[in-house]
Amino acid sequence: QKEVEQDPGPLSVPEGAIVSLNCTYSNSAFQYFMWYRQYSRKGPELLMYTYSSGNKEDGRFTAQVDKSSKYISLFIRDSQPSDSATYLCAMSASNFGNEKLTFGTGTRLTIIP
Amino acid sequence: GAGVSQTPSNKVTEKGKYVELRCDPISGHTALYWYRQSLGQGPEFLIYFQGTGAADDSGLPNDRFFAVRPEGSVSTLKIQRTERGDSAVYLCASSALAEDLGEQFFGPGTRLTVL
């Protein structure tokens, strides 16, 4: 069993819809939870991060962490065609840039105009 | 350049050959990471450098893989006796030590194809 599980999709939704992306994990040591966006033939770029449990909002994006259930989510409101990409969840036990990231498989998302 | 750069962008080699992949991190970043991303998968950790030393090499799959960072900046990932299963995108990331999240910035990757 992988430490981080993520539905690979693909997921297609119409423009303007709310998108929900999710990951589950098994390692209780994970404290930092991140969402990366990866466009085709590009490196991943950090979209949002959350420390421990709770919600964090940034514009159209909301990240949620439920450590009791070992479940994290990313919501995208008012989805745009430019949001079409692969979304990767990632986790680490510590911050300070000195810890490897453990990634999910990634969910390929397509927003249909 | 402001970001992490990797060369070459694409590398095609034959089974059994030796390859070197290069990473130029963001200037001033002390931490450097190598990940491998197979088709349809998320990146998998290979090795992490803090300065010149490998702080964690637990992700290297076997002794055919080796990485160096002799001056604490540029890093080279070396793969000996390549196998078809080594075909993947090799990603490099760098980060600075920070009180808050030390964000890892990724390069565009080197796409390695072993024929």
Interface residues (C-beta under 8 A of the other chain):
Chain A: V4 Q6 P8 Y32 M34 R41 K42 G43 P44 E45 L46 Y49 Y51 L88 A90 N95 F96 G97 N98 K100 L101 T102 F103 G104 T105 G106
Chain B: V4 H29 A31 Y33 Y35 G40 Q41 G42 P43 E44 F45 Y48 Q50 A55 D56 G59 L91 A93 S95 A96 L97 A98 E99 D100 L101 G102 E103 Q104 F105 F106 G107 P108 G109 R111
